[in-house]
Amino acid sequence: MGKIIFGAILTAVAVFGWEALSWTAIGWHQNGFRAFRDESAVSEVIKANVTSGHGIYLLPSMGDAPKIATAEEKKAFEDAQAKALKNGPYVYAIIRPGKWEVSMGTNLALSFVRSLICAFLIAAMLSQTALFYPARIAFVAAAGLFAGLTADMPLWIWFENPGRDLVVNIADHLIAWIIGGAVLGMFVGKEPVAEP
């Protein structure tokens, strides 16, 4: 049990270190970010039009037709939404319309705790295997790939997240957990034993 705990802590440090490097020094995430031509004007429009504070907003909103609408009115409403979605602009955005105290220290602490929880989960799974060291790395890397496919690909499928960002995010998860696997595999998992 001690090796699992120690291995998971070192793995969390390694994964956290990679993610910090990935987001602050490499710049491949930020290279996909875009800016509005007139941020002040867009900010004012957003502040004036948010409906319920901090949250996820869609444009077009893709709401339901009024319940008292006739069949023809519902059809016209749905057609108008489909046309707006097709013709754009389309926006899927997390909007915070006002002030918020941003704490880099809190965010870093939460990020490390997330890495630690993930490291303990994958350590628990890896501890049930009998694999050679390279296969342990592959096992943990596969978990990173799984995380990218389950977390990032739906945003590409359903919310038009650009393909470039999809590839970068999945690669980031994969690299993080290849590194994590290299560390964790030294402490967790059993060597295969040949049957007599």
Residue pairs with C-beta under 8 A, 6 or more apart in sequence:
3 187
3 188
4 120
4 123
4 124
4 127
4 187
4 188
6 187
7 119
7 123
7 183
7 184
7 186
7 187
7 188
8 116
8 119
8 120
8 123
8 184
8 188
9 116
9 119
10 183
10 184
10 187
11 115
11 119
11 122
11 123
11 180
11 183
11 184
12 112
12 115
12 116
12 118
12 119
13 115
14 179
14 180
14 182
14 183
15 115
15 118
15 119
15 176
15 177
15 179
15 180
16 111
16 112
16 115
18 175
18 176
18 179
19 111
19 115
19 172
19 176
20 108
22 28
22 29
22 172
22 175
22 176
23 29
28 168
28 172
29 165
29 168
29 169
29 172
32 162
32 164
32 165
32 168
36 42
46 95
46 97
47 97
47 98
50 57
50 95
50 97
53 97
54 95
54 96
54 97
54 100
55 94
55 95
56 92
56 93
56 94
56 95
57 91
57 92
57 93
57 94
57 95
58 91
58 92
59 89
59 90
59 91
60 81
60 84
60 85
60 90
62 81
62 85
63 81
65 73
65 74
65 77
65 78
66 73
66 77
69 77
90 160
92 159
92 160
118 147
119 180
119 184
122 140
122 143
122 177
122 180
122 184
123 184
123 187
123 188
125 139
125 143
126 136
126 139
126 140
126 184
126 185
126 188
126 189
127 188
127 189
129 136
129 139
129 189
129 190
130 189
130 190
130 191
130 192
130 193
131 139
131 189
131 190
131 192
132 191
132 192
133 185
133 186
136 181
136 184
136 185
136 188
136 189
137 178
137 181
137 182
137 185
138 181
139 181
139 185
139 189
140 177
140 178
140 180
140 181
140 184
140 185
141 174
141 177
141 178
141 181
143 177
144 173
144 174
144 175
144 176
144 177
144 178
144 180
144 181
145 170
145 173
145 174
145 177
147 173
147 177
148 169
148 170
148 171
148 172
148 173
148 174
149 170
151 169
151 173
152 161
152 166
152 169
152 170
152 173
153 166
153 170
155 161
155 166
156 162
156 163
156 165
156 166
